[in-house]
Amino acid sequence: MEYRRLGRTDLLVSLICLGTMTWGSQNSEAEGHAQIDYALDQGVNFIDTAEMYPVTPNRVETRGRTEEIIGTWIAASGKRDKIVLASKVSGPSRWEPIRGGNNHLDRRNITQAIEDSLKRLQTDYLDLYQLHWPDRSVPMFGSRGLSAVDDHPDSAPIEETLSVLDDLVKAGKIRHIGVSNETPWGVSEYLRIARDKGLPRIASIQNAYNLLNRVYEGGLSEFALREDVGLLAYSPLAGGNLSGKYLGGVVKPTWRRAVATQFVRYDTATQPLASARYVAVANAFGLDPSQMALAFVNRQRFITSTIIGATSLGQLAIDIGSADLELSDEVVAAIEQVHADMPDPCP
């Protein structure tokens, strides 16, 4: 397993990060524990979660269950020091209310959120604490462009958010911070305010990146390369579409498309054709489609870690195995031809 530095910190994280979004809904506690044990045996040391997980499906009654599953593993195994643990605080509610509603990235919400997460995770600290999405109007989760700046009147300024995180770092409750679903302007502001005010510097950005959505390359990749704010790439298989399993038109009741209907990012008219072409490239070169798609993400210089998610140990083994796959120049050229013909059908 390859390890890469998290931003400008002293942490080295595995190229593959174990995502946990399905634990507590599609996956049981025992299955979550088994995934952690298997991943650690393969050299994975990085685990990513969030206070609002699981979101497949997103239900108030299961929210926080994923962190609880990780917490019981930590308590039973005694291996907290063997993992780099990341979680996230939610931005303004997108579905059901969080913390009574009106949740923003302000002092009240972040302070309560970190205490709740640490309790569920049964740990005293997080290695990386991320802002799950911005507390302002931004194009995200598949939307294109920004037509107006219509921020909520209670939206927290970035300086306030960083000040709260600074206090948590000083208190030893978090080691480093990151952002997620951010824009180039947002990353620039976080870096500027941290520099000007002596506040914590973001170490990473967690955004979607895959063969169907390479918009990160346009503006954000330069921050990774010049400012050491590396990408933690989520949805590297585009919600499972790049595995090819949806191409026949059959959707099993246990698959993500059936249980997480709130995610529509990949429900575009051109997605099936683009996915079929990428799967055809993999087949032409004798590669597993999932491993090829993941290996393409892994090879990017602006990537710090690729976040994978699996509902079975078989899937997990395939996904982790992508860390050992090097794509030939011919495979990369074929991928780039599809991208040139059908760029970013699912931004």
SVG drawing of the C-alpha trace seen along z (x, -y; Angstrom):
<svg xmlns="http://www.w3.org/2000/svg" viewBox="-37 -39 42 51">
<polyline fill="none" stroke="black" stroke-width="0.4" points="0.0,0.0 1.2,-3.5 1.0,-6.2 0.8,-9.9 1.2,-13.0 -2.0,-14.7 -1.5,-18.3 1.4,-19.8 0.8,-17.7 2.9,-14.9 0.2,-12.3 0.7,-9.7 -2.5,-8.2 -3.1,-5.2 -3.8,-5.7 -7.1,-3.9 -9.4,-5.3 -12.2,-3.1 -15.5,-4.9 -18.3,-4.0 -21.5,-5.6 -23.5,-2.4 -22.7,-1.1 -25.8,-1.1 -28.2,-0.7 -27.0,1.5 -24.3,3.0 -24.5,4.3 -22.2,3.6 -20.5,7.0 -20.0,6.3 -18.5,2.9 -16.1,4.4 -15.1,7.0 -14.4,4.4 -12.1,2.5 -10.2,5.6 -9.8,6.6 -8.8,3.1 -6.2,2.9 -4.7,6.2 -4.3,4.9 -2.5,1.8 -5.3,-0.7 -4.9,-3.0 -7.4,-5.8 -11.1,-5.7 -13.6,-8.4 -17.1,-8.9 -19.5,-11.7 -22.0,-12.6 -24.9,-12.2 -24.0,-8.7 -25.5,-6.4 -27.2,-8.1 -28.2,-5.0 -31.0,-5.8 -30.9,-9.0 -33.1,-8.6 -33.2,-10.5 -33.5,-7.3 -30.2,-5.9 -28.2,-9.1 -25.0,-8.7 -25.1,-4.9 -22.0,-4.7 -19.9,-6.5 -21.3,-4.2 -20.2,-1.2 -16.7,-2.5 -16.7,-3.4 -17.6,0.2 -14.7,1.4 -12.3,-1.0 -13.5,0.0 -13.3,3.8 -10.0,3.8 -7.9,1.2 -6.4,0.2 -7.3,-3.5 -3.6,-4.2 -3.5,-2.1 -6.0,-4.3 -6.2,-7.8 -9.8,-8.7 -11.7,-11.4 -15.3,-12.6 -17.4,-15.6 -19.7,-18.2 -22.8,-18.8 -23.5,-22.2 -27.0,-23.7 -29.7,-20.9 -30.4,-19.5 -33.0,-17.0 -34.3,-16.5 -33.2,-19.0 -29.9,-18.4 -29.5,-19.7 -33.0,-21.2 -32.6,-22.9 -30.9,-26.1 -27.6,-24.2 -24.7,-26.3 -21.0,-26.1 -21.0,-28.3 -19.7,-27.8 -22.9,-26.3 -23.2,-23.7 -19.6,-22.7 -19.0,-22.4 -22.0,-20.2 -21.2,-18.2 -17.7,-17.3 -18.7,-16.3 -21.4,-14.0 -19.1,-12.5 -16.3,-11.8 -18.8,-10.1 -20.2,-7.9 -16.7,-7.1 -15.4,-6.3 -12.3,-8.4 -10.8,-11.5 -9.8,-13.1 -10.1,-13.0 -7.1,-13.1 -9.1,-15.1 -12.3,-17.0 -14.0,-18.2 -16.8,-20.6 -19.2,-18.4 -20.5,-21.1 -20.3,-24.9 -22.4,-27.3 -23.2,-29.5 -24.7,-29.2 -22.5,-27.1 -23.1,-24.8 -22.7,-21.3 -24.0,-17.7 -24.4,-17.9 -25.7,-21.5 -23.9,-23.7 -23.0,-27.3 -24.0,-30.0 -26.6,-32.4 -26.9,-34.4 -25.3,-34.7 -28.3,-34.0 -26.7,-33.0 -28.9,-32.3 -28.9,-35.3 -27.5,-33.0 -24.7,-31.6 -21.4,-31.6 -18.5,-33.6 -15.5,-31.4 -13.4,-33.3 -15.9,-32.2 -15.8,-28.6 -12.0,-28.6 -11.9,-30.2 -14.1,-27.5 -11.9,-24.8 -8.8,-26.6 -10.2,-26.2 -10.8,-22.5 -7.3,-22.0 -5.9,-23.8 -8.1,-21.6 -6.7,-18.4 -10.1,-17.3 -9.0,-17.5 -5.6,-17.4 -6.2,-18.8 -9.0,-20.2 -10.4,-19.9 -13.2,-21.0 -15.6,-19.0 -17.8,-19.8 -15.9,-23.1 -15.2,-25.5 -11.9,-27.2 -13.1,-30.5 -13.9,-28.7 -10.5,-27.0 -8.8,-30.3 -10.7,-32.0 -9.9,-29.3 -6.2,-29.6 -6.2,-33.4 -8.0,-33.7 -5.9,-31.1 -2.7,-32.9 -3.9,-36.4 -5.4,-35.5 -3.1,-32.7 -5.8,-30.1 -5.7,-26.4 -4.8,-25.6 -7.0,-23.2 -5.1,-20.0 -7.5,-18.5 -10.6,-18.8 -13.1,-16.0 -14.9,-16.3 -16.4,-14.0 -13.9,-12.8 -14.3,-10.0 -14.3,-9.3 -17.8,-10.8 -16.9,-13.9 -13.5,-15.4 -14.5,-19.0 -12.0,-19.1 -9.2,-19.3 -10.3,-22.7 -9.6,-24.9 -9.2,-22.9 -6.3,-20.7 -3.9,-23.6 -4.6,-24.2 -3.6,-20.6 -0.4,-20.9 0.7,-24.4 -0.8,-24.7 -0.7,-21.1 -4.5,-20.8 -4.8,-17.3 -8.0,-15.7 -9.8,-13.0 -11.8,-11.7 -15.3,-10.5 -17.6,-8.6 -14.7,-7.3 -17.0,-4.7 -19.8,-7.3 -22.3,-5.7 -21.4,-2.3 -22.2,-3.2 -18.6,-2.7 -18.6,0.9 -21.1,1.6 -23.6,3.3 -26.4,0.9 -25.9,1.1 -28.4,3.9 -31.2,1.8 -31.7,4.1 -31.5,2.4 -31.5,4.9 -33.4,3.7 -30.2,3.7 -28.2,1.6 -27.5,-2.1 -29.7,-3.4 -32.6,-1.6 -32.0,-2.6 -30.5,-6.1 -33.0,-7.8 -32.0,-11.3 -28.8,-11.0 -29.5,-12.1 -26.1,-13.4 -25.6,-10.4 -29.1,-10.3 -28.2,-12.2 -29.2,-11.3 -25.7,-10.7 -24.4,-8.8 -25.3,-5.3 -23.5,-5.8 -20.4,-7.2 -20.4,-4.5 -20.8,-1.8 -17.8,-3.3 -15.6,-3.2 -16.6,0.3 -15.9,1.3 -12.3,-0.2 -11.8,2.0 -13.1,5.1 -11.0,4.4 -7.8,4.5 -8.9,7.4 -9.4,5.2 -12.0,5.2 -14.1,2.0 -14.2,1.0 -10.4,1.4 -9.7,-0.5 -11.9,-3.4 -10.3,-3.5 -6.7,-3.1 -7.3,-6.2 -8.2,-8.2 -5.3,-6.8 -2.7,-7.8 -3.5,-11.5 -0.8,-13.6 -3.4,-15.8 -4.9,-12.9 -4.1,-12.2 -6.5,-9.3 -9.3,-7.6 -12.4,-6.9 -13.9,-3.6 -17.2,-2.1 -18.3,1.5 -21.2,3.5 -19.4,6.8 -15.9,8.1 -15.7,9.2 -16.3,5.7 -13.8,4.3 -11.1,6.7 -11.6,5.6 -11.5,1.9 -8.4,2.1 -6.7,4.1 -6.8,1.1 -3.9,-0.3 -1.7,2.3 -3.0,1.6 -0.9,-0.5 -2.7,-1.6 -0.7,-1.4 -0.3,-4.3 -2.7,-2.6 -5.4,-2.3 -5.0,-5.9 -5.2,-7.1 -8.4,-5.2 -9.9,-6.7 -8.9,-10.2 -10.6,-9.6 -13.9,-8.8 -13.4,-11.9 -12.7,-14.1 -15.9,-12.8 -18.1,-13.0 -16.6,-15.3 -18.0,-15.4 -21.6,-14.1 -22.2,-14.1 -20.5,-17.2"/>
</svg>
